[in-house]
Amino acid sequence: MINDSSKLKKGQKLKVDLDKLNDRLPKNVLNLLKNEPIGLLVGYKMVDGNQFGLVLQLKSGLNQWFFEDELCEIEDD
């Protein structure tokens, strides 16, 4: 889980924690994530009045937003 997204950098690799997703995504996106749960941070999205999401570009080229607790940082190889 990401505790402080203000320290993240655009283009950073992040991994989606599939166990944290609560069936809010379409099946086709879930299937993409099962095969490749890593994406690049491309931006932020306001999701309600006091919370925001992180937008990842997945390997397929699809952009999808996630809550901070659905993601974790990974070491860049």
N, C-alpha and C positions, 0 to 999 in steps of 0.2 A: 504494500500500500504506500502511496505517496503522501507524505505528511506536509510538505511545503512545496507547492508547485511553483512558487516564485523563483526557486533556484534552478528550474529546468530551462533548457535552452532549445530554441527552435531547431528542428532537425535531429534532436536527441531520440535515440531508440528507447521505446517503452514496451513493456509486455502486458498484455491483457490477462488478468487473473480470471479464467473462465468460471471458477467456483463462485466468484463474487457477482456475476451477472444474474439478474433476476428475471429472465425471460422477457426483457423489454425490447430485445432486438429481433428482427425478422430471422427466420430460419436460414435463409441464404447467407446472411452476415455471420450467424453463429457457425455455420459450416466452414466459411472462409477462416474464421478465427481458430477453429479446431485444427486446421491444417497449418496455419501460420499466425500465431497469436502476437506477433511483434509488428509494431508500426512506428512511423516517424512523427514526432510532434510537429504539427503545422500551425496550431493556433488554439484559441480559447473560444468558448461559447457560453453566454449567459443562459442558464437553464431555469432559473427562477429568481425571485427577488434577492436572495442572499447566498446563492451558490452558483458555481460555474463549472463547466466541463472542459475537458482537454480534447482537442480534435487531433486524431491520428490519421495519417495516410497509410492504409494497409498495402501489402505487397501487390494486391490486385489493382491498386490505383484508387480504390474507394476511400473517401473521407468519412470517418465516423467519430462521433463524440462519445466520451466516457467520463464517469465521475472519477475523482481522484482515488477513491478507495477500490476502484475496479482495475487500477493500473499499478505497476511497480517498475522501478528503474532497473536497467540491466547494464552490465559492463559492456563498453564498446570495444569490439575486437580490433 
